Amino acid sequence: MADWEVDPSRGADSDECNMLGGWLGPLPRLPSGASLQITCAPALGSTGGVLWPSAPALCERLLALLDDEHASPSDADAIELGAGTGCVGLFAAALGARVVLTDGGFPSGSEQAVRQLEHLRANVRLNAGVLAGGVRVMELDWSVPEHCDAVLASGPAHKFDLVLGSDITFEHSMHPAIASAIARLLRPRHGGGQGGTALISYTTRHLNAKGRDVDIVRFMAHASAKGLRVISPPLETTFQGHVGICILRHAIPADELGYKGSEDDPDIFDLLR
């Protein structure tokens, strides 16, 4: 074990996991009754070294989607963006998905970048016994389109059924790059199908006058501009603070299938007011 990792025998309940304000509670159990073992690495000095409430919330959503016709993680090709500890992607792999765990943001090849990716690999090794689907670890900087192309070219899946991310939308300057990466990686629609699904969980931090989280609303606007249809379900309150999950799919052209819009479709720019 590297000197910057938390003792895996203490798992996600370790006090060190909370040094940056992370999650201290238990992770959801897998259908088999087993649990993931996630090491934290606060000494990495980044938000990716600890668990956040949005990660276990997204794991619970993946459990709920097991029987979903369009977004089940079982036998899906999935990618986690800004994976950090890899918790969400590993949970998807334990449910049967073939997963690529990605992280970036540090200069490529730097000591921090190497440590971040090794932290992911360490958690993959720690959970090898419960991973039903294959898992790969790759560098992916959202702002570098070539990284997305390299990920897509590295495996049998040309696009992904599931794009996952937890607490990756808190920095406004990254929104255009994240939205572009999702649009680039997500399986497109074919005929009347809806294509792949992106699930982005977030912790609410700044609410506008309508009670909407400002960070996720701004991100939704950028996602909409990239041709993604966005839905923001009600906030979950079973974890520290308030956690929401934003669902994104490739947009349906207005003239296709007689689609004329729905009262359930969010008016993105109205939400921004």
Secondary structure by P-SEA (a helix, b strand, c coil): cccccccccccccccccccccccccccccccccbbbbbbbccccccccccccaaaaaaaaaaaaaccccccccccccccccccccaaaaaaaaaaccbbbbbbcccccccaaaaaaaaaaaaaaaaacccccbbbbbbbbccccaaaaaaaaaacccccccbbbbccccccccaaaaaaaaaaaccbbbccccccbbbbbbbbbcccccccccaaaaaaaaaaaaabbbbbbcccccccccbbbbbbbccccccccccccccccccccccccc
